[in-house]
Amino acid sequence: MKFNWGTGIFLFLLLFLLGSAVFITFAVRQQVNLVHKDYYEQGVDYTEQMRVRSRSKAYGNALKTSSNERFFIVDIDDSLISRIDSGTIHMFRPSDYTKDIKTSFQAKSSADEMHFEFDKNALINGRYILKFSWYAEGIRYEINRPVNVQ
């Protein structure tokens, strides 16, 4: 077989298409993690989110975190407990949403203290964002705080 310019062009196009097919197959199989599952819907609600953050600024120090050998512990300040109707605590893992942990709660009528324990076996060492969201008299509040789990 004689190698001429027609054969060279054919081989170049064949290798290019084969390489493109391999890359497309690789790209389709990759897992895509947006910051949130409802990333685009949250972008539409950005103005409301800014209002929630400005209302919540006064409660920035209401959460205290600690840990021991078995648990990562979140304590809520006593002054805030009496105001809470319901809420959620979300341990958000920015690098992998499948490792998130979310807990909902209702207000207790005789709440002297409120704390939550997250089993360290369910958490991966590294950075999480602790999102504490609650309602008081129908108004939403939220505190976001980065935490490191060791």
N, C-alpha and C positions, 0 to 999 in steps of 0.2 A: 504494500500500500504506500502510495506516495503522499507525503505530507505537504500540502499547499496552503495557501491563505484561506480557502474555503473551509478546510478541515480545522484550521486554527480557530476561526470564528465560531464554528459549530461546537468545538470543545469548550471554548470560553463561555458561550451561552449555556451549555449544558452544566458546567461547573457552577456558574452564577445562579441558575435556577435551582440546582440541588442545594447549594449553600443557603439560598433564600428559604427554601422549604424546611431545612433543618432549623434555621433561626426562628421561623414562624411557629413551628411545632414546639420549640423550647419556650418561646414567649407566651404561648397560649397556656402552657402547663404551669406557669408561675403563679403563686398565690399573691393576690393583690390585697394589701391591707391599707385602706384609707384610715384616716385618724379616727373616724366614727363610721358606723354602718350607714347612718343617715346624714352624712357629711353635707350634702347639698341642701337638704331641708333645714339644717341648722344655719346655714349661710343666709337663708331667706329671713330667719328670725333673729338676725344679729342685733337689731336695735333693741329688742326686748331683752336679749342677753346682756347688753350693756347696762340697761336699767337695773336688772337683777344684781349685777356686780356692784353697781354704785350703792344700792340699798344694803348690800351685804358687807360692805367695807367695815362697818362698825363692829362686826362680829369676827373679824379676822383672827383674833387670838382665842376664840371660843373652843377650839379643838386642841387637844393635847395628845400627842402620840408617844408610845413607848413600846418596848418589846422585851420579851424574855426568851427563854430557850424554845418554847413551844408556840407562842402566840405573838402576833402583832396587835397591839391594843390601841383603840381610839377612845378617848374620854371626852365627853361633852361638858362644857362649863355649866355649873348649876344655874347661873343667871339666864342661860338660854333654854334650858330644859323646860321651864315653866311656860315658855312662849310657843313651843313646837306643837303643831297639830299632827303632822305626819311628815315622813321624809324618807330619804334613801342615802345610803353610803355606798359609794362606788369606788373600788380599787381598780383604777384604769391603767392598763399596761400599754404604753404608747407603741411599743414595738410589735405587739401581738395581741389583738383583741380577744383571741380565744382564751387568754389567761386572765381576763377580767373577772372580778367578783363583785356582785351587787347584792345589797341587803336592804330591804324595805322595813319600816317600822311605823308603829302608831304611837301617839302620845300616851303616857301612863298617867292616871289621875293622881297617884301618889309617888311621883318620880323624885327620889332624893338624889339619885345619880344614874347616869346613863353611860354605859360603855359597851363597846363592841370588840370582840376578839376574833381575829382571823387566823386560822391555823396556818402556820408557816409551811407545812407540807403542801398546802394548796397554792402557795405563792412561790414565785421564782425569785432568787436573789437578783436585786437590781432596782431600777427606778420605776416607781409607780406614781400616778397622780391620784391623790385622795380627793374625791369629789363628794362633798357633803351638801346635800340639797334638802330643803325643808319648806314647809308651808306654815305660816303663822297668820291666822285670821284671813285666810284665802289669798295671801300674798306670798309669792315665791322668793326664796333666798337661796344663795349658793356660795359655798367656799371651796376653792380649789387650792390644793397645796401639794407640791412635789414631796415625795417621801422615798427613802431608800430602805429596802428590806434586805437584811443581812441574815 
